[in-house]
């Protein structure tokens, strides 16, 4: 598989949006996280529904919904992605963007670990060494900061479980995400009803934020495109660009998150972070070269080499 320019541009754009998304959610820091999450769910549902209808893919949604196994898997995936989205939003709002960025550095290695634990997948020596370096980074942060990097581990774990579930689902990425937000939408509606009509969902404000002013209303609507846009770009790139290339460029996401946290949000960067980050980068380098090696070996076998 070659790396066409449009595929490269797509994964770059997706990583750029994900990496800078902290700026977007920081602008909504005054809106309670569950209210932001509920809007993100409903506006994503609307946008994905329009796109799927335009592409004539609603039949694929109905076909997937007929399978109890698929619906059960996507329901669990919906819980995981909701926990991940909510955790990320809260980490930005409460001043833990730096730790959130570490979570997305940990993510690819956490997938390898959970794959070994739950799917019986065997990891290579290179992957084992990468996992060891990640464990050392976690230990450094735990000893130096007095507690494990819980937010980073939480985000990496929830997203990794989500990835493992999606690996077992036959439905395409856009169809499956639409079903996930469809399953989450009743909870989002109930929460927003409570925020706007009852007043129990938003503290200390007695009513929800949507409709209060045009700036917040527009930002809450844009949570849909902020969710759907990068996923569409990523899906486009994944079909056209080498896996190793996608994996390498995707590290732009946590790197930008890290830069936003330290340079713009001015979150403290300690000596322990300075020790842990090179360990994480070394682990990711090992992971990348191991992925590239396996990709080359698979290509050679497919060509009879």
N, C-alpha and C positions, 0 to 999 in steps of 0.2 A: 504494500500500500504506500502510495506517495503522500506527500504533504502539500496539497493544493493551497494556493494563497488564501482563498476564501475560507477554507477550513481553519487555517492558522489565525486569520483575523477574527473568526467566530469565537474560538477558544480564548483568544486574547481579550475580546470584548466581554465575554462571560466572566473571566477572572477579574477584569477591571471593575465591573459592576459589583461583583461579590466583595472584592477587596475594599471598595469605597463605600459599601452599604452602611458601614458604621456611621458615616456622616449623615446619611439619610435618617437612620433611626435615632440618632442623637437629636435631630431637629424635632422628633416626636417624644422627647424625654419627659415632657410634662403630661403626656397621655399615659394612663395606666397600661402596663405591658399586655394584660389579657384583652384589653380593648383594642390595642394595636394588632394583636394576634388574631382576634376575631375579624377585624376588617381585612387583614391579610388573607385570611381563609376565604371570605365571601367574595372579595374582588378578584382573587385568583380563580375561584370557581366560575365567575362570570366571564373572565377573559379566556380561560381555557375552553369553556363551553362555546364561545363565539368562534374561536380558532378551529376547534374540532368540527363545528357545524359547517364552517366555510370550506374546510378540507374534506367534508363528507365522511368524517370518521366517527360520527355518533353511533353508527351500527356496531363499530368495534367496542364502544363503551357498553352497549346493551349486551353484546356477546360475552364480555368479561363479567358483567353483573349476573349472568346466568350460572356462572360457576361458583358454587359455595366455597370451594377451596380458594379460589382467586379472591373472592370478597373477604374471606377470613384473613388471608395474608395481607391484603391491602388495608384492612381495618387495623391490624397490628402495625403496619407500616405508617398508617395515618397517625397513630398514637406516638410513634417514635419521631416522626418529622415534626409533629406539633410540639413535643417536648423540646426538640432541638431548636426550632424557630423561637419558641418562647424563651428558652435559655439564652439564646443569642441576643434577643431584644433586651432582656433583663440585664445581661452583662454590659451592654452598651449604656443603658440608662443609669445603671448603678455604679459605673466607673471601673468596670473590669474588662475593657476591650482588649488590653494586652494579654490577659489570660485566655480570652476567647480566641485570639489569634493562634496561641499555642495549641489549642484544641484542634484547629484545622491543619496544623503541622503534624499533630499526632495521628490524624485520621487514617491515612493510608496504611500506617503500621498497625493501627488498632484493627483494621479490617483483616490483615494477615493473621493477627493473634486470635481474633474471634473465629475466623475461618478454620483455624487449627483446632480450636476448642469445641466448636459446635458442628462443623461440617467434616471434620476429620481430614482437612487438607494439610499436607506436609509442607513446611517451609524449608527453603534451602539454607545453606550455611550463610550466604550473604544476607538473606532476610533475617536469620537468627541473630547475626551480628548487629543488624540495624535495630532489631527489637531490644537487644542488650544495651545499645547506646541510648535508646529512648528511655529505658528503665533507669539508666544512670542519670539522665536529665531530670526525670521525675524525682529521683532520690536527692539530687542536688537542690532542687527547688523546695522539697519537703524539709530537708535539714536546714537550709539557709533561711527560708521564710517562716519556718515553724509549723507548717501544715502542707499537706499535698496540694497540688494545683487542681482542686476539685472541679472548678468550672471547666478547665481545659479537658480534664478526663471525662466529665459529664457530656460535653459537646461531642468529643471524639467518639465516645461509646454509643450515644444515641444515634449519631449519624452513621456509625459503622453497622449497628444492628439494622438500621433502615436500609443500608446498602446490601446487606446480606439477605434481607427479606426480598428486596427488589430483584436480586439475582435469581430467585426461585420463581418469579412471576413472569408469565409469557407475554403479558400485555406490554405494549410500547410505553416509553417514558411519559409521553404527554397524556395518553389514555389513563395510565395508572395514577398519575398525579391528579388528574381530574377526578377520578373515583375517590382518591384519598381526601381531597378537600370537600367532595360531595358528602362523604361520610362524617366529616368534621363540621359541616355547615350547620346542622341542628344545634350543636353546642354553641357555635358562634352566634347564632340568632338568639338563643336564650340569654347568653351573656349580654349582648347588645340591648336586648329588651330590658334586662335588669338595669343596665346603665342609663338608658334613656327614659324609661317609663316608670320604673320602680325606685331607682336611685340607690339601690344597695350595692351596685357593682363598682361604683367609682367613689373613691375616698381621697380627699375630703369634699370633692366637687359633687353636688347633688344630681348632676345629669351628665350624659355622655358628651364627648367633645365634637362628634360629627355634626355639622350644621351650626356650630357655635360661631365659627369664622371661616372665611373662604380658604385661608392658608392651610389650616389644619385639615379641613375637609378635602382639599386637593391632595395633600400629603397622604392621607389615609386611603384615598382612591388609588394613588400611585403605588401602594403596597402590592397591588395586583401585578402591574407591569414589572415591578422590582423583583417579584417572585418568578413570574412566567418568562420574562425576557431572557435572563441568563440561562434558564433551563433549556429553552428552545435553541439558543446559540450553542450550548454545550452538546445537546443531542445532535445538532447539525454537524458539529466538529467531530464528534465521536464516530460518526459514520464515514468520515473522509480523511481523518488524520491518524497517524500511527499512535498506538496506545502509549508508548514511551514519550512521544512528543506531547500528547494531551497531559500526561502526568507531570511532565517537567514544567510546562507553561502554567498548569493549575497551581503550582506553588507561588505564583504571583499573588494569588488571593490572600493567603495568610501573611505574606510579606507586606502587602499594602495595608492589611489590617493592623499589623504590628507598627508600621510607620505612622498610620493615623493615630493609633493609641499613644505613641510616645511623642510625636512631633506636633500633633494638633490638639489632642486631648490632654497632653502633658501628664500622662500617668507615670508613676515612678518606675524607672528601669534600674534595678539593683545590680550589684556585683554578681548575685546568684543567677540572675537572668543572663548576665554576660558570660557566665560559665556554661549555663544550660543550653543556650542557643547554638553555639558551635557543635555541641553534642547532637542536638536535634538536626542541624544542617548536615552533619556527617552521616547520621542515620538515613536521612532522606537521599543523600548522594548514593549511599550503598543500595538503597531500595531502588532508585532510578536505574543504576547500572545493572542491577540484577534483573529488573523488568526488561531492559533493553536486551540483555543476554538471552533471556527466555524467549523474547519475541523473535530474535535472530535464529535461535535453535528451532522454534516452531516453523518459521519461514523456510528454513533449510530442509526440514522433514517434509513439508508440504510440496517442495520442489524435487523431492527424491534425493536430497543431498545426504 
